Amino acid sequence: MDHQTVLLAFLCFLLVTVRSEVQNDFSPECREFMYMGTPPRGLENRSLKKICQRYNGKPRYVSLYDVVDHIPVYSAYTFKRSDGFKKVDVPWMFEPQLSTASDSGEMQPFPPDDVHDSFSDAQAVLEDYSNMVDFERGHLNPDEHQAHPDDKAATYTLTNVVPQVREFNVGHWKHHEHIIRRRLNNYCRGTAYIVTGVTTSGRMIRRYNINRVAVPTYLWSAYCCIDYDHNAPFDERSKFPAFAAYGLNEKEGAEVIEMSVQQLEEFLKKNTFVDKRFQIFFGNCEPNDAIMKVQT
């Protein structure tokens, strides 16, 4: 059996288990991962592609992916209560439809053969993250914030990771993910919507003297939970219904700073390409605005 036949058989086998879609706009079933079904506004660019991340036939979260910088601009997901322990062992996955004109796609594990050149024009591949000393693959939607093994497994796609400085990834940022998990576990009574993204400033990982993957300058994250415990301690209650944070993607001076969502939006307007209309959550995650939208 020749090389192409083996590869085709392998991809066809994977097709039945793992699925993802690149969409012109997020479909209703994929909008459920965003507060009031509304994605962050003020992020428009022809190089940005909307991906509904599907695994085992179900949508799991969404990502906005930059096919030039080869990283996600953000991933948006719903938080699932968990103990935070990693319980899955799955291969890294990619999105082949980012390199085609197809309206739908199949997110799949990387094939066993060295055929990545066929889709590396529009996304990162495993080789981009190999032999790196200073960086590692950092999740925007972390498996720690998911509970079901399939939801955890779906986070292991290169369309959901960015190059993070190792010390920041396993240090301050990981600690922040722990804090948010505990806070939402303890005090969010309803659905918590999280958007985690990046800013860039031109720093790139190069392979064969070609710019391949943008290195984030900052990572940021915000959550929205309008149904929360109003009897929680003030220090925690004051961080509802919404709160946010950002951190510098460096070895030193990389403390994660928590703030209001509005403060984060102002910071991002000054430090990245969002426009003046930029808003992470519909109506700034105000419950009254949500009720009015449902009624209308």
C-alpha positions in Angstrom: 0.0 0.0 0.0 1.5 3.3 -1.0 2.1 6.4 1.2 -1.0 8.4 -0.1 -3.3 5.4 0.4 -2.2 4.9 4.0 -2.6 8.6 4.8 -6.1 8.7 3.2 -7.2 5.6 5.2 -5.9 7.2 8.4 -7.7 10.5 7.9 -11.0 8.7 6.9 -10.8 6.7 10.1 -10.3 9.8 12.2 -13.2 11.5 10.5 -15.8 9.5 12.3 -14.6 10.6 15.8 -13.5 14.2 15.7 -15.2 17.1 14.1 -14.7 20.9 13.9 -16.0 23.7 11.7 -14.7 26.9 10.3 -17.7 29.2 9.9 -18.5 32.6 8.3 -20.4 33.3 11.5 -21.0 31.3 14.6 -24.1 29.1 14.3 -26.7 29.1 17.1 -25.4 25.9 18.7 -21.9 27.4 18.8 -23.1 30.7 20.2 -24.2 29.0 23.4 -20.6 29.3 24.6 -20.8 33.1 24.6 -22.9 35.3 27.0 -26.2 36.1 25.4 -25.0 34.3 22.3 -22.9 37.3 21.4 -19.2 37.2 20.5 -16.8 40.0 21.5 -17.3 42.9 19.2 -14.7 45.2 17.7 -12.5 42.4 16.3 -12.8 42.3 12.6 -10.0 41.4 10.2 -9.9 39.3 7.0 -7.2 37.1 8.5 -9.4 36.1 11.5 -11.5 32.9 11.1 -14.3 31.8 13.4 -13.9 28.1 14.5 -16.6 26.1 16.2 -14.5 23.5 18.0 -16.3 20.1 17.8 -15.3 16.9 19.4 -17.2 13.6 19.1 -20.0 15.2 17.2 -20.7 18.0 19.7 -19.6 21.7 19.8 -17.3 22.3 22.8 -16.3 26.0 22.5 -15.3 28.6 19.9 -12.1 30.2 18.8 -11.2 33.2 16.7 -8.1 32.2 14.8 -5.5 34.4 13.0 -4.4 32.5 9.9 -1.4 35.0 9.4 0.0 34.9 12.9 -1.0 31.2 13.3 -2.5 31.6 16.8 -6.0 32.1 18.3 -6.9 35.7 19.1 -9.3 34.3 21.7 -11.2 31.2 22.8 -14.7 31.5 24.3 -16.1 28.7 26.5 -18.4 27.9 29.3 -16.8 26.9 32.6 -17.6 23.4 33.9 -17.2 22.7 37.7 -14.3 20.3 38.2 -11.6 19.3 40.7 -9.0 20.7 38.2 -7.2 17.4 37.6 -6.1 16.4 34.1 -7.7 13.1 33.1 -7.2 12.7 29.4 -4.4 11.6 27.2 -5.1 12.6 23.6 -2.9 13.6 20.6 -2.6 17.2 19.5 -5.1 18.2 16.7 -5.3 20.6 13.8 -7.9 22.2 11.6 -7.4 21.2 7.9 -10.3 23.3 6.7 -8.3 26.5 7.5 -6.4 25.8 4.3 -9.3 25.2 2.0 -12.4 27.0 0.7 -14.8 24.5 2.2 -17.6 25.8 4.4 -17.3 23.0 6.9 -14.4 21.0 8.2 -13.1 18.2 10.3 -10.7 18.9 13.1 -8.3 15.9 13.4 -5.2 14.6 15.2 -2.0 15.3 13.3 -1.3 12.5 10.9 1.6 10.1 11.6 3.5 11.1 8.5 5.3 14.3 7.7 2.6 15.9 5.5 2.0 19.1 7.4 3.1 21.3 4.5 -0.3 20.7 3.0 -2.0 22.8 5.6 0.8 24.7 7.4 0.1 27.9 5.3 -2.8 29.0 7.5 -2.1 27.4 10.9 0.6 26.3 13.3 1.8 22.7 13.1 3.7 20.5 15.6 7.1 21.4 14.1 6.5 25.1 15.0 6.5 24.1 18.7 9.4 21.6 18.6 12.9 22.2 19.9 11.7 25.4 21.8 13.6 26.3 24.9 11.8 29.4 26.1 8.2 28.6 25.1 5.6 25.9 25.4 2.0 25.4 24.2 -0.3 27.3 26.5 -4.1 26.7 26.4 -6.6 29.6 26.1 -9.4 27.2 27.0 -7.6 25.1 29.7 -8.6 21.5 30.3 -8.6 22.5 34.0 -11.8 24.5 33.4 -13.6 21.5 31.9 -15.1 18.4 33.6 -16.1 15.8 31.0 -13.2 13.9 29.4 -14.4 14.9 25.9 -14.5 18.6 26.8 -11.0 18.3 28.1 -9.8 16.4 25.1 -11.2 19.1 22.8 -8.9 21.7 24.2 -5.9 19.9 22.7 -5.8 21.5 19.4 -3.2 24.0 18.1 -6.1 26.3 17.2 -6.5 26.8 21.0 -2.9 27.3 22.1 -0.3 30.1 21.9 3.4 30.2 22.7 3.7 31.0 26.4 7.0 31.6 28.3 7.3 28.5 30.3 7.8 30.3 33.7 4.7 32.3 33.1 2.6 29.3 31.8 3.4 27.1 34.8 3.7 30.0 37.3 1.5 33.1 37.4 -0.9 32.2 34.7 -1.5 28.6 35.9 -2.1 30.1 39.4 -4.7 32.5 37.9 -6.5 29.6 36.2 -6.6 27.8 39.6 -8.0 30.9 41.3 -10.8 31.3 38.7 -11.7 27.6 38.9 -12.0 27.8 42.7 -14.0 31.1 42.6 -16.5 29.9 40.0 -16.7 26.4 41.6 -17.7 28.0 44.9 -19.7 31.1 44.0 -21.1 30.9 40.5 -24.6 29.3 40.7 -25.4 29.4 37.0 -23.4 29.4 33.8 -20.1 31.1 33.7 -18.9 32.4 30.3 -15.1 32.9 29.9 -13.2 34.6 27.1 -9.4 34.2 27.1 -7.3 35.9 24.5 -3.9 37.5 23.6 -2.2 40.7 22.4 0.8 40.6 20.0 3.4 43.2 19.1 5.3 41.5 16.2 7.5 39.0 18.0 7.5 35.7 16.1 8.8 32.2 16.3 10.7 31.4 13.1 11.2 28.1 11.4 13.5 27.8 8.3 14.0 31.6 8.5 10.3 32.1 8.0 8.0 33.8 10.5 5.6 31.1 11.7 3.9 31.8 15.0 3.3 35.0 16.8 4.4 35.2 20.5 1.8 37.0 22.7 2.8 40.0 24.6 0.0 39.7 27.1 -2.6 37.1 27.9 -6.0 38.3 29.1 -9.1 36.6 30.4 -12.6 37.7 31.5 -15.6 35.8 32.9 -19.3 36.6 33.2 -21.7 34.8 35.7 -24.9 36.7 36.4 -26.3 34.0 38.7 -23.9 34.0 41.7 -23.9 33.6 45.5 -24.9 37.0 46.9 -23.9 35.8 50.4 -20.3 35.1 49.4 -17.6 37.0 51.2 -17.3 40.6 50.0 -13.8 40.0 48.5 -15.3 37.4 46.3 -18.8 38.9 45.8 -17.2 42.1 44.5 -15.8 40.1 41.6 -19.3 39.3 40.3 -21.1 39.2 38.0 -17.9 39.8 35.9 -14.2 40.3 36.4 -11.1 40.1 34.3 -7.3 40.0 34.3 -4.2 40.2 32.2 -0.5 39.1 32.5 2.7 39.8 30.7 4.0 36.8 28.9 7.6 37.0 30.2 9.9 35.3 32.7 10.0 38.2 35.1 7.4 40.9 35.9 4.7 38.6 34.8 2.2 38.9 37.7 -1.4 38.6 36.7 -3.4 41.7 37.5 -7.1 41.4 38.2 -9.5 44.3 37.3 -13.0 45.0 36.0 -13.9 44.0 32.5 -14.2 47.6 31.5 -10.7 48.3 32.7 -9.4 45.4 30.7 -11.2 46.6 27.6 -9.6 50.0 28.0 -6.2 48.4 28.4 -6.7 46.3 25.2 -7.8 49.3 23.2 -4.4 50.8 23.9 -2.4 47.6 23.5 -3.8 45.7 20.6 -5.8 46.1 17.3 -9.3 46.2 18.7 -11.4 49.2 17.7 -13.2 51.7 19.9 -16.4 49.6 19.9 -14.6 46.7 21.5 -16.7 44.9 24.1 -16.0 41.4 25.5 -19.5 40.7 26.9 -22.9 41.8 25.6 -24.2 44.7 27.8 -21.0 44.4 30.0 -22.6 41.3 31.6 -25.3 43.3 33.2 -28.3 41.1 34.2 -30.9 43.8 33.4 -29.5 44.1 29.8 -29.7 40.4 29.4 -33.3 40.3 30.5 -34.3 43.1 28.1 -32.6 41.3 25.1 -34.6 38.1 25.9 -37.9 40.0 26.2 -37.3 41.8 22.9 
